Amino acid sequence: MSPEIHRPDPPYMQVVKHIRAEIESGTLKDEDRVDSVREISAKWGISLATATKAMGALKAEGLVRSVPGVGTVVSLGNSAASAKDRVVRSIGGKIYPANERAEIQVAELVEAPDEIAEALNAPKGSQAIRRRRVTFRDDVPSSASTSWFKGELAETSPLLLVAERLPQGTPKYIEETSSLTAVSGKDQVRADIAGDEDSEALRIPLGSPVLRKQNWVYEAGGEVIEFGQSVSIARRWSTYNYEISR
């Protein structure tokens, strides 16, 4: 059955959402060919101008790219989900596309550095759980991140101290074991250059351009559940999807 246009979303945005969902679900995988503008126009019953607008939006998000002699293909290698998207997707247990994997390299209980204690809204000198991971795309490092949690979660959620991925995702595991439910978050992003730790983890020269992020995940009462820090290699898009209400 052919897809159909429904209100209130503009027609081009409905096309964007449909193709984006196919990419996120794995129906369309990295390097898979995406319908051309003419094919989208015919399939959806929309004008070429509207189909062109949809394709432009997908390219702007870094989800697809043009390949001479092939057409338009999925481009997951240049796309990185926002921290918000990771939290939402991890609740369902699916975080990474098929060609990506993450290695949890460190899971330990340490004394929180002052800036981490402040970010967690915890007393100075208190303990914190540190989980360090490196994400690989086609076995090449593409990002490195560290998640910090308050030390008391070591008792209620002990698997946070095991250097293995949690099948249901970290937010869901914490919710199941501690009754802390993630309801909101905040992301900060800046351009930066690679330091010693970044250079070693991502196998890039010291001083290379990188995208640095930090994020907070909060429960309903405003308590910080997780503070995260991450760094990604250059030429990798970060995509933020959101709705605008009026």
Buried (B, 14 or more C-beta within 10 A) or exposed (E): EEEEBEEEEEBBBBBBBEBBEBBBEEEBBBBBBBBEBEBBBBEBEBEEEBBBBBBEBBBEBBBBBEEEEEBBBBBBBBBBBBBBBBBBBBBEEEBBBEBBBBBBEEBEBEEBEEEBBEBBEBEEEBBBBBBBBBBBBEEEBBBBBBBBBBBBBBEEBEEBBEEEBBEBBBBBBBBEBBEBBBEEBEBEBEEBEBEEEBBEBBEBEEEBEBBBBBBBBBBEEEEBBBBBBBBBBEEBBBBEBEEEEE
